[in-house]
Amino acid sequence: MTKPTAYTPLFDPAQDPTPRVQPVDLALDVAREALANCATKNVHERAQMISAAASLHVTLHQLVIALDAERGEGR
């Protein structure tokens, strides 16, 4: 049994499905778009920062999975 925490992690590999593998070119395009979208967020707005962090986490996760797949690594 896991100990309860005061937060919910962005990704829990034991519970969350692994994102589908995208081609690296697509993953890079999505990452660039996420960076552009997050660049305009207000650092003083908590909700915007939470949204940006979650978006960047998912995008980075997908990019790493795409790069690993291209290199033939299964993690």
PyRosetta script that sets phi, psi and omega in degrees:
from pyrosetta import init, pose_from_sequence

init()
pose = pose_from_sequence("MTKPTAYTPLFDPAQDPTPRVQPVDLALDVAREALANCATKNVHERAQMISAAASLHVTLHQLVIALDAERGEGR")
pose.set_psi(1, 133.8)
pose.set_omega(1, -179.3)
pose.set_phi(2, -84.6)
pose.set_psi(2, 148.2)
pose.set_omega(2, 179.0)
pose.set_phi(3, -77.5)
pose.set_psi(3, 132.0)
pose.set_omega(3, 179.3)
pose.set_phi(4, -64.1)
pose.set_psi(4, 145.8)
pose.set_omega(4, 179.2)
pose.set_phi(5, -121.4)
pose.set_psi(5, 169.2)
pose.set_omega(5, -178.5)
pose.set_phi(6, -87.0)
pose.set_psi(6, 6.7)
pose.set_omega(6, -179.0)
pose.set_phi(7, -145.6)
pose.set_psi(7, 166.8)
pose.set_omega(7, 174.3)
pose.set_phi(8, -113.3)
pose.set_psi(8, 123.4)
pose.set_omega(8, -178.9)
pose.set_phi(9, -66.8)
pose.set_psi(9, 154.6)
pose.set_omega(9, 177.8)
pose.set_phi(10, -64.8)
pose.set_psi(10, -35.0)
pose.set_omega(10, -178.7)
pose.set_phi(11, -144.5)
pose.set_psi(11, 129.4)
pose.set_omega(11, 176.4)
pose.set_phi(12, -123.3)
pose.set_psi(12, 103.7)
pose.set_omega(12, -176.1)
pose.set_phi(13, -58.9)
pose.set_psi(13, -22.0)
pose.set_omega(13, 178.9)
pose.set_phi(14, -74.9)
pose.set_psi(14, -23.0)
pose.set_omega(14, -176.2)
pose.set_phi(15, -118.4)
pose.set_psi(15, -31.9)
pose.set_omega(15, -174.7)
pose.set_phi(16, -92.9)
pose.set_psi(16, 141.8)
pose.set_omega(16, 177.6)
pose.set_phi(17, -70.0)
pose.set_psi(17, 149.0)
pose.set_omega(17, 175.8)
pose.set_phi(18, -71.5)
pose.set_psi(18, 132.3)
pose.set_omega(18, 178.3)
pose.set_phi(19, -59.1)
pose.set_psi(19, 150.3)
pose.set_omega(19, -179.8)
pose.set_phi(20, -67.2)
pose.set_psi(20, 152.1)
pose.set_omega(20, -179.3)
pose.set_phi(21, -79.6)
pose.set_psi(21, 126.6)
pose.set_omega(21, 177.2)
pose.set_phi(22, -106.8)
pose.set_psi(22, 155.9)
pose.set_omega(22, 171.0)
pose.set_phi(23, -60.4)
pose.set_psi(23, 147.5)
pose.set_omega(23, -177.0)
pose.set_phi(24, -57.9)
pose.set_psi(24, -41.0)
pose.set_omega(24, -179.5)
pose.set_phi(25, -59.3)
pose.set_psi(25, -42.8)
pose.set_omega(25, 178.7)
pose.set_phi(26, -67.2)
pose.set_psi(26, -43.6)
pose.set_omega(26, 179.5)
pose.set_phi(27, -60.8)
pose.set_psi(27, -38.4)
pose.set_omega(27, 177.2)
pose.set_phi(28, -67.0)
pose.set_psi(28, -41.1)
pose.set_omega(28, 177.7)
pose.set_phi(29, -61.8)
pose.set_psi(29, -43.0)
pose.set_omega(29, 179.5)
pose.set_phi(30, -65.0)
pose.set_psi(30, -39.8)
pose.set_omega(30, 179.0)
pose.set_phi(31, -64.4)
pose.set_psi(31, -42.6)
pose.set_omega(31, 178.4)
pose.set_phi(32, -62.3)
pose.set_psi(32, -41.7)
pose.set_omega(32, 178.9)
pose.set_phi(33, -64.5)
pose.set_psi(33, -41.9)
pose.set_omega(33, 179.0)
pose.set_phi(34, -63.3)
pose.set_psi(34, -41.8)
pose.set_omega(34, 177.9)
pose.set_phi(35, -62.0)
pose.set_psi(35, -43.5)
pose.set_omega(35, 179.5)
pose.set_phi(36, -63.3)
pose.set_psi(36, -41.6)
pose.set_omega(36, 179.6)
pose.set_phi(37, -66.8)
pose.set_psi(37, -39.9)
pose.set_omega(37, -177.6)
pose.set_phi(38, -74.0)
pose.set_psi(38, -24.6)
pose.set_omega(38, -177.9)
pose.set_phi(39, -63.8)
pose.set_psi(39, -23.5)
pose.set_omega(39, -177.7)
pose.set_phi(40, -95.0)
pose.set_psi(40, -0.1)
pose.set_omega(40, -178.8)
pose.set_phi(41, -73.0)
pose.set_psi(41, 150.9)
pose.set_omega(41, 179.8)
pose.set_phi(42, -85.9)
pose.set_psi(42, 115.9)
pose.set_omega(42, -177.1)
pose.set_phi(43, -62.8)
pose.set_psi(43, -18.5)
pose.set_omega(43, -179.6)
pose.set_phi(44, -91.4)
pose.set_psi(44, -1.4)
pose.set_omega(44, 178.9)
pose.set_phi(45, -103.0)
pose.set_psi(45, 108.3)
pose.set_omega(45, -175.6)
pose.set_phi(46, -54.8)
pose.set_psi(46, -47.1)
pose.set_omega(46, -177.6)
pose.set_phi(47, -62.2)
pose.set_psi(47, -39.5)
pose.set_omega(47, 178.6)
pose.set_phi(48, -66.4)
pose.set_psi(48, -36.8)
pose.set_omega(48, 179.6)
pose.set_phi(49, -70.9)
pose.set_psi(49, -37.7)
pose.set_omega(49, 177.0)
pose.set_phi(50, -64.9)
pose.set_psi(50, -44.3)
pose.set_omega(50, 178.4)
pose.set_phi(51, -61.6)
pose.set_psi(51, -43.9)
pose.set_omega(51, 179.5)
pose.set_phi(52, -64.2)
pose.set_psi(52, -43.3)
pose.set_omega(52, 179.8)
pose.set_phi(53, -62.2)
pose.set_psi(53, -44.1)
pose.set_omega(53, 179.9)
pose.set_phi(54, -65.3)
pose.set_psi(54, -42.9)
pose.set_omega(54, 179.1)
pose.set_phi(55, -61.6)
pose.set_psi(55, -46.9)
pose.set_omega(55, -179.7)
pose.set_phi(56, -67.0)
pose.set_psi(56, -36.2)
pose.set_omega(56, 178.0)
pose.set_phi(57, -61.6)
pose.set_psi(57, -50.4)
pose.set_omega(57, -178.9)
pose.set_phi(58, -62.2)
pose.set_psi(58, -44.0)
pose.set_omega(58, -178.6)
pose.set_phi(59, -63.7)
pose.set_psi(59, -44.6)
pose.set_omega(59, 178.8)
pose.set_phi(60, -64.8)
pose.set_psi(60, -40.3)
pose.set_omega(60, 178.1)
pose.set_phi(61, -59.3)
pose.set_psi(61, -46.1)
pose.set_omega(61, 179.8)
pose.set_phi(62, -65.1)
pose.set_psi(62, -37.6)
pose.set_omega(62, 179.0)
pose.set_phi(63, -65.8)
pose.set_psi(63, -43.9)
pose.set_omega(63, 178.7)
pose.set_phi(64, -63.5)
pose.set_psi(64, -41.5)
pose.set_omega(64, 177.8)
pose.set_phi(65, -61.9)
pose.set_psi(65, -42.6)
pose.set_omega(65, 179.1)
pose.set_phi(66, -64.0)
pose.set_psi(66, -43.1)
pose.set_omega(66, 179.0)
pose.set_phi(67, -65.8)
pose.set_psi(67, -42.4)
pose.set_omega(67, 177.2)
pose.set_phi(68, -60.3)
pose.set_psi(68, -43.0)
pose.set_omega(68, -179.8)
pose.set_phi(69, -64.3)
pose.set_psi(69, -40.8)
pose.set_omega(69, 179.1)
pose.set_phi(70, -63.4)
pose.set_psi(70, -35.1)
pose.set_omega(70, -179.9)
pose.set_phi(71, -83.9)
pose.set_psi(71, -5.4)
pose.set_omega(71, -179.9)
pose.set_phi(72, 83.0)
pose.set_psi(72, 17.9)
pose.set_omega(72, 179.2)
pose.set_phi(73, -99.6)
pose.set_psi(73, 131.4)
pose.set_omega(73, 176.3)
pose.set_phi(74, -110.3)
pose.set_psi(74, 106.4)
pose.set_omega(74, -179.1)
pose.set_phi(75, -113.8)
pose.dump_pdb("model.pdb")
